């Protein structure tokens, strides 16, 4: 993994014809919550308004405090007011109705920001990929946004659903295939996740962990394989699943919303697999870990970030972006890695020619990765 490339080989990789990222746009929901506020809301919803006086629930209070504090999240965004929306129980049907109403404006804002400097391309988009695991409707966002933004009638649409936190990585893999197959094509990738619609009123530790971490966001990515395009190059993708650990992450549809199952064994499984996955992603391009400057590691939670950092021997500086996004946004499921990419590009942290790796994890237990060159 640590072998050094020759200058000639690096140049050969750098000139390979691959899709370019033109822009990334992000949309944040209207409600902003401090983590301590959501901790209080969780206590009131699960333990009742008199939880402070109920000494019999002291252990439950400590459990909630610990999970929310240990998440390392400072604030999160949501499309609903937790206090009013969950003042009464919500069925899955009610949550899907809320998704159909609230996903569109957030998604459209993300798309419009993504296309802000490329308005002329909106009517010539050849491929449109929509990713979401938190809601379903048909006609969906792939239809309504394509219609309202005047995309061509023959735009190739793909919807990627229920893949969890690695969904956007699958979208990038889809982009690689489509843009390589159709030279000159232009793809719009959209991820929108409304995790706040799936709070489950239970003291189950896995459900509580989800409520302590997850949040809402939308992001778009505009890519092209047109000749002369500039911007970060999407070089390669690689995915693998540890089928023996498939049950360690789950996303189950119940009568009371979607239930996230997250085993404490996940960091152990990632630590066992991540080095081999990196070898498969980087090796064919004669790259090693030392050649990668920027690491966009999906912040599924503190223990996941710590496991990846330790196994790959990454520095605190290389992991800083993951911790920053976790603290300021929480885990926004598939949208999270795109929030990281947008921030990296907007703040000019990446220099031309530097290498970057994006990775995310989810049910499977699946590891999805992508190699970028800035």
Residue pairs with C-beta under 8 A, 6 or more apart in sequence:
1 275
1 278
1 279
1 282
1 288
1 289
2 288
2 289
2 290
3 286
3 288
4 288
4 290
5 286
5 287
5 288
5 291
9 286
10 286
13 235
13 285
13 286
13 287
13 373
14 353
14 373
16 233
16 235
17 225
18 176
18 180
18 225
18 233
18 234
18 235
19 175
19 176
19 179
19 180
19 187
19 223
19 224
19 225
19 233
19 234
20 223
20 224
20 225
20 229
20 230
20 231
20 232
20 233
20 234
21 221
21 222
21 223
21 231
21 232
21 233
21 234
21 341
21 345
21 372
22 118
22 121
22 222
22 223
22 224
22 229
22 231
23 114
23 115
23 116
23 117
23 118
23 221
23 222
23 231
24 114
24 219
24 220
24 221
24 222
24 338
24 341
24 342
24 345
25 110
25 111
25 112
25 113
25 114
25 115
25 116
25 219
25 220
25 342
26 110
26 113
26 217
26 218
26 219
26 338
26 339
26 342
27 106
27 107
27 109
27 110
27 113
27 217
27 218
27 219
28 77
28 217
29 77
29 78
29 79
29 102
29 106
29 196
29 216
29 217
30 77
30 79
31 77
31 78
31 79
31 80
31 81
31 82
32 75
32 76
32 77
33 75
33 76
33 77
33 78
33 82
34 74
34 75
35 68
35 69
35 71
35 73
35 74
35 75
35 76
36 68
38 68
38 76
38 82
38 211
38 212
39 64
39 65
39 68
39 69
41 82
41 83
41 86
42 64
42 68
42 208
42 211
42 212
43 51
43 61
43 64
44 51
45 86
45 199
45 201
46 60
46 64
46 201
46 202
46 203
47 54
47 57
47 60
47 61
47 64
48 54
51 57
51 61
60 203
63 203
63 205
63 208
64 208
67 205
67 208
67 209
67 212
68 212
70 212
70 302
71 209
71 212
71 213
71 301
71 302
71 326
71 330
72 302
72 323
72 326
72 327
73 212
73 213
73 215
73 326
73 327
73 330
74 327
74 328
75 327
75 328
75 329
75 330
76 214
76 215
76 216
76 329
76 330
77 215
77 216
77 217
77 329
78 194
78 196
78 215
78 216
79 98
79 102
79 103
79 106
79 194
79 196
79 197
79 216
80 98
80 102
80 196
80 197
82 196
82 199
85 98
86 199
86 201
89 201
89 256
90 98
90 197
90 256
90 257
91 255
91 256
92 253
92 254
92 255
92 256
92 257
92 258
95 135
95 197
95 198
95 257
95 258
96 135
96 136
96 137
98 194
98 197
99 134
99 135
99 136
99 137
99 194
99 197
100 135
100 137
102 194
103 132
103 135
103 137
103 141
103 192
103 194
103 218
104 141
104 144
104 145
106 192
106 194
106 216
106 217
106 218
107 130
107 141
107 145
107 190
107 192
107 218
108 145
108 148
108 149
109 218
110 190
110 192
110 218
110 219
110 220
111 145
111 149
111 188
111 190
111 220
113 220
114 188
114 219
114 220
114 221
114 222
115 121
115 122
115 149
115 188
115 220
115 222
118 222
121 186
121 222
121 224
122 149
122 150
122 151
123 150
123 151
123 152
124 152
124 186
125 151
125 152
125 155
125 186
125 187
125 188
126 152
126 155
126 156
126 178
126 182
126 185
126 186
126 187
127 155
127 156
127 157
127 158
127 175
127 178
127 179
127 182
127 185
127 186
127 187
127 188
128 142
128 145
128 146
128 151
128 155
128 156
128 157
128 158
128 187
128 188
128 190
129 157
129 158
129 159
129 160
129 171
129 174
129 175
129 187
129 188
129 189
129 190
130 140
130 141
130 142
130 145
130 157
130 158
130 159
130 160
130 190
130 191
130 192
131 159
131 160
131 161
131 163
131 167
131 168
131 170
131 171
131 189
131 190
131 191
131 192
131 334
132 141
132 159
132 160
132 161
132 167
132 191
132 192
132 193
132 194
132 334
133 161
133 162
133 163
133 164
133 167
133 193
133 251
133 258
133 333
133 334
134 193
134 194
134 195
134 197
134 198
134 258
134 333
135 194
135 197
136 161
140 159
141 190
141 192
142 157
142 158
142 159
143 157
145 151
145 190
146 155
146 157
151 188
156 178
158 174
160 167
160 170
160 171
160 174
161 167
162 251
163 170
163 334
163 362
163 363
163 366
164 249
164 251
164 333
164 334
164 362
164 363
165 298
165 300
165 331
165 333
165 334
165 336
165 360
165 361
165 362
166 239
166 298
166 334
166 360
166 361
166 362
166 366
166 367
166 368
167 191
167 333
167 334
167 362
168 189
168 191
168 219
168 334
168 335
168 337
168 338
168 360
169 237
169 239
169 334
169 337
169 358
169 359
169 360
169 368
169 369
169 370
170 239
170 368
171 189
171 191
171 221
171 334
172 189
172 221
172 234
172 237
172 358
172 370
173 237
173 239
173 368
173 370
175 187
175 189
175 221
175 223
175 234
176 234
176 236
176 237
178 185
178 187
179 185
179 187
179 223
179 224
179 225
179 234
180 225
182 225
183 225
183 227
184 224
184 225
184 226
184 227
185 224
185 225
185 226
186 222
186 223
186 224
186 226
187 222
187 223
187 224
188 220
188 221
188 222
188 223
189 220
189 221
189 222
189 223
190 218
190 219
190 220
190 221
191 218
191 219
191 220
191 334
191 335
191 338
192 217
192 218
192 335
193 216
193 217
193 218
193 332
193 333
193 334
193 335
194 216
195 210
195 214
195 215
195 216
195 331
195 332
195 333
196 214
196 215
196 216
197 257
198 210
198 214
198 257
198 258
198 259
198 260
199 211
199 257
200 207
200 210
200 211
200 254
200 256
200 257
200 259
201 256
202 208
206 260
206 261
206 262
206 263
207 259
207 260
209 260
209 262
209 301
210 260
210 262
213 300
213 301
213 330
213 331
214 260
214 330
214 331
214 332
214 333
215 329
215 330
215 331
215 332
216 332
217 329
217 332
217 335
217 336
217 339
218 335
219 335
219 338
219 339
219 342
220 338
221 338
221 341
223 234
232 345
232 350
232 356
232 372
232 373
232 374
233 372
233 373
234 370
234 371
234 372
235 285
235 371
235 372
235 373
236 281
236 284
236 285
236 370
236 371
237 281
237 368
237 369
237 370
237 371
238 277
238 280
238 281
238 369
238 371
239 366
239 367
239 368
239 369
240 273
240 276
240 277
240 280
240 366
240 367
241 364
241 365
241 366
241 367
242 269
242 272
242 273
242 364
242 365
242 367
243 364
245 265
245 266
245 269
245 365
246 363
246 364
246 365
247 261
247 263
248 262
248 263
248 265
248 266
248 269
248 365
249 261
249 262
249 263
249 266
249 361
249 362
249 363
249 364
249 365
250 259
250 260
250 261
250 363
251 258
251 259
251 260
251 261
251 362
251 363
252 258
252 259
252 261
253 259
262 301
264 303
266 300
266 303
266 304
266 361
266 365
267 303
267 304
267 306
267 307
268 307
269 365
270 304
270 307
270 308
270 311
270 361
270 365
270 367
271 307
271 308
271 310
271 311
273 367
274 307
274 308
274 311
274 312
274 359
274 367
275 311
275 312
277 359
277 367
277 369
278 289
278 312
278 357
278 369
281 357
281 369
281 370
281 371
282 288
282 289
282 291
282 292
282 357
282 371
285 371
287 355
287 371
289 312
289 313
291 355
292 355
292 356
292 357
293 318
293 350
293 351
293 354
293 355
293 356
294 318
294 321
294 344
294 349
294 350
294 354
294 355
294 356
294 357
294 372
294 374
295 312
295 314
295 318
295 319
295 321
295 322
295 356
295 357
295 359
296 321
296 322
296 337
296 340
296 341
296 344
296 356
296 357
296 358
296 359
297 305
297 308
297 309
297 319
297 322
297 359
298 304
298 322
298 331
298 336
298 337
298 359
298 360
298 361
299 305
299 322
299 323
299 325
299 326
299 331
299 336
300 331
300 360
300 361
301 326
301 331
302 326
304 361
305 319
305 322
305 323
305 326
308 314
308 319
308 359
309 318
309 319
321 340
321 343
321 344
321 349
322 340
324 343
325 336
325 339
325 340
325 343
329 336
329 339
332 339
334 360
336 360
337 358
337 359
337 360
340 358
341 358
344 350
344 356
350 356
350 374
351 374
352 374
353 373
353 374
354 373
354 374
355 371
355 372
355 373
355 374
356 371
356 372
356 373
356 374
357 369
357 370
357 371
357 372
358 369
358 370
358 372
359 367
359 368
359 369
359 370
360 368
361 367
361 368
362 368
